[in-house]
Amino acid sequence: MEKEKPFWEGKHYAFTQNKECEFFPCHKTDKPEDFNCLFCYCPLYALGMNCGGNFRITENGIKDCSGCLVPHARNGYGYVIGKYSEISDLVTEQIRRQRQDQDSEKEKAEE
């Protein structure tokens, strides 16, 4: 039995290249024909250590993704959208904390 393909595989929205970009490809690769420019700025950066990419932390504590090709792979779309629930959870937690802080400030102001 043949393995079912992901819904996005072969779709034009899942892979794009901008070969006219001054930086193409912006990461070193042996397969420029498979370099996906869709996620020019990686949406997984916000996940920090949990992004799943090949990053390093600089001496200054900055996340350096220059050696990472995860979102730029031909199948990068599937990987990135597979991590969206983690990004959503991160945002939901951030909103919850902000509301909690706002409520605390409001309570202090009412005292």
RAMO-V135841 format. One record per backbone hydrogen bond with DSSP energy under -0.5 kcal/mol. NH is the residue of the N-H (numbers start at 0). CO is the residue of the C=O. If there is no record, write none. Layout:
nh={NH:NH}
co={CO:CO}
This chain:
nh={8:10:13:14:20:23:33:34:35:36:36:39:39:41:44:46:47:49:50:54:55:57:57:60:63:63:64:67:71:72:72:75:78:79:80:81:82:82:83:85:86:87:88:89:90:91:92:93:94:95:96:97:98:99:100:101:102:103:104:105:106:107:108:109:110:110}
co={5:7:10:11:17:20:30:31:71:15:34:36:37:39:41:43:44:46:47:52:63:55:61:57:55:61:62:64:68:68:69:72:74:75:76:77:78:79:80:82:82:83:84:85:86:87:88:89:90:91:92:93:94:95:96:97:98:99:100:101:102:103:104:105:106:107}
